[in-house]
Amino acid sequence: MVTIILPTKNEESCIGVTIERIQELCGHPRIIVVDGHSTDRTVEIADQHGVEVIYDGGRGKGEALRCAFDHVKDDVVFLDVDGTYPLGAIPLILDALVEYDLVIGERMTFDGDSLPRIFLVGDALSRGLFQLLYSSRLDNLSGLRGLKWQAIEKMELESDDFGIETEITAKAVRLGLKVKKIPITYMSRTGSSKFRPVRDGIIVLRAMFRYRFKFLS
């Protein structure tokens, strides 16, 4: 069984259409919305669509995902609910999870103004440094991924924040897990970004170095 996890915080403009499209594409799978105590109609809309809603502890995206992983104990697909990731890639990720431990929606092209130029530069530098440290060319920041439950257990994830994707990618390489990349186009988001370039960029860098040299049992 595979559960679709949607981390949310004030995503009322996208959550309804996202749930509907996933249900159309995937035959009404189990969907869990893990909400960061939204102050808009996100939870109300999720409830109207009949999906389960749980709440995280408010410490960030990483903590939200770890909360959801502990709750479902299934193979999972997770993605940001902001319109940036192509939902049509989810069935491809589900198929790939039969054989692979980690499936990454690898952002190969960027649609229009989906990322400002300075973010594009930072993204390229992040991937380059990841390749230098881990000898693997992977998108360590993609927010569209599939993970087998056995891989989640092995990773013993710790991040509370935007370092979670880098931690997952780094530990998959370090643990020798089977990784599949599925090329996707990253699209312009709906609403305002919650990513803070300087602070969160430092968090990602710390995660990259930490999990390169941290002993993994």
Secondary structure, DSSP 8 states (H G I E B T S, - for coil): -EEEEEEESS-TTTHHHHHHHHHHHHTS-EEEEEES--SSSHHHHHHHTT-EEEE--SS-HHHHHHHHHHHH-SEEEE--SSS-S-GGGHHHHHHHTTT-SEEEEEEEEE-TTSS-HHHHHHHHHHHHHHHHHHS----TT-S-EEE-HHHHHHH-----STTHHHHHHHHHHHTT--EEEEEEEE---SS-----HHHHHHHHHHHHHHHHHS---
